[in-house]
Amino acid sequence: MGRQPIMNAGSPGGVDVRLTAVAADPCRLRLSVMPDGAEGTADAAEELPFSNRTVWRFQFDESLARLPVRERVQLLMECRRCLRPGGRILLPESGYLAVHAAMARWAALVGLADFDGQGTPGGWQRRPENSDATPLVSILIPASNPRYFLECLDSAIAQTHRHVQIIICDDFEGKEIEAMARSRDGRAPIHYYRNPTRLRARRNYEKLLSLARGDYVKFLNDDDLLAPHCVASLLRPFLAFPDLTLATSHRQPIDARSLPIGDIPATRPVVADDVIVSGISLANATIMYGLNIIGEPSTMLFRKRDFAWRAYLDGERPFHFNGEEVRGAADMAMASRVLVQGNAAFLKSRLSAFRLHSEQAQARDDVVARSITGIRGLQHQWIELGLFRRVHPNYLETRPFPEGEPVDSDWTLRPVLSFPPTGNTPENDLRRWRETRHHPFDFVVPTIPS
């Protein structure tokens, strides 16, 4: 799975690359590296021949507006990978409006930020990195059931990472949750809010996110629990690898008495070691199988900035994918949204406890039906954008953690441990997957070169 750079990495500031679509093939790119004049070609649906974080600037030609949507998305993800922090994609003066109209939605989808050219055509840039060694983490508790709330709150208070704020949005009609929250005053920075009217789950999540002031966000459902070192452990890979957009871990199912119980399919171990995982491969395995191996909101940690409103893409609500609300599967929508913007850390320890009990909404038939519909809609979006094409869904692209991530280190293809084995080697499965011109489930007609 190694990348073979065909061009020199250039100056310490990074290379400057001009990209043009080949007229005879709408999916083929011509690359020109400045100032040394090296040239080459690449398939727009595959990796660009540059190492991570080595390009200072990509200059887009107006011909790129003709790329099919799938190739636009892949190209912009590759540009984000190759760009140095703060590096830019410049749009052409001639044809600026056409290229911007063709690319703006997809640039937002993959996590590129707008920049103003200040008198010249603008474009997009890779976000600068945050170097804060002790960032504020917002632990967000959507509260609606007092039965398990105090145990949940105490697990948030017990975090070894002390720079936290705990925000509670009380959606319960009685006063019990408020009394429990008040009883813990002084033990941690706790911010309690009572909802004037019931918001229900999704809108309560949205309110909590709007109130968060931390650089990082950790949802904690009111019936789940965190291990004391959960936030600190999930934060560690973010501080080591700024390219990450999500950190998660295995989680432990528990019963109504807080006792460990056996795994359900979604909670079975996924990895044998702590690893960095390519975001696309982790989202791909989850979405294509329709099984949330990443974890519930209580399991994940992510940056708040990755849920900032995007003018060309977002509606009123943040928990969607590609502008479409994923009803009944907000956790998969959250994860998918951030994983197309960067990579993930997956830790083998069980850093949170996921409670299974009779009062859960997930046990109701109408909620199950809504979740199935939401997951199918998410799969439709994923397939339509061609995001399944890079990796066979039985595998994850991984690198070791915490040993480090050299700029040119290769991804290692590992099977998802909780999925049934294919009976083939990872390399053969990957080759056959990528060589397949049209998969049976793919409803998009392939682009044929003219």
C-alpha angles and dihedrals in degrees: 000000000000123000116229109209110215094190136059116261087235126203124356087260091061135253128293113227131191116205124201130172115240107245096222095048120042091201099049125092132205113212125202120186118207140246096006094051098230112161138193144145134245139183109255090220093058139057121298114240095248131100123245116287096359102113120085097185141010117199112205120212119217089246089074089075086076095061115115114254094254092054092047091056093046093046093051092048089051092048089052090051094050098043122096115235105285091017117143146222109216120204122217122260089224108061095008094141094049094049093044092050091049096046111028097087093049094044088057092046093057095045105261116145127224119247130191116237090209097224096347128072112288129208136164138309140198108253118255115250126257111232099187106135095198105034124182113257120202113213105201120200118191098200124198106134122056094195096087100012101103093051089049093049093048090054089055092048091050095061114133090216097081101189094089140120119208115211121191124191107192113212095168120111096222132065099245097098092048091051091051092049092049090051089065096051112139096022094091138347097285121178113192124195127179115210109232089214128018111273099184122217106304098042090045089055089050093051092049092050091051090053096049115110098179125104086230129046129209117182115205119190112220094245096047131083138217126216109238092251095042099107093040092050095048092045094053097074091046090057092047097044114032091189091074121107099177140028123193142157143195113287133212120234112224134183132232090282092053091250120142115256133185123289123268117214093269095052100047113119113279102184133027096212139027105277145170108236128198106250094228094054093049093048090043094055091047097046100039092050092040090225123121102230091155095068144245120294088271089063100052136076122196142158118271091221090067088067095051114132114268117208097212097043118022131085122196096296130067101207102081140092122238091349095305120113114237101213117201093013106067091148093058090045091053093049095045092050094056098035093064086056098055148324134302142225117226115194121199096217119094099243098169138034121230112205121218114196142144096258095062117118088221089072093063118100094228092052091048090051091049091050092052090051091048093050091049089052090051091050089051091054093046093050094043091056091047093236091141093066101082101061136023106248093237091067143064126209104229144179127191123267133233095008092081144256115258113205093250100032115139125238114245116219111229128178117243100252095216094054123084112262118254095219092236134093116267090243093054093045091050093047093050092045093053094041093054105105096200125012117213093243094049111105095182115098110235118248111249117208112244 
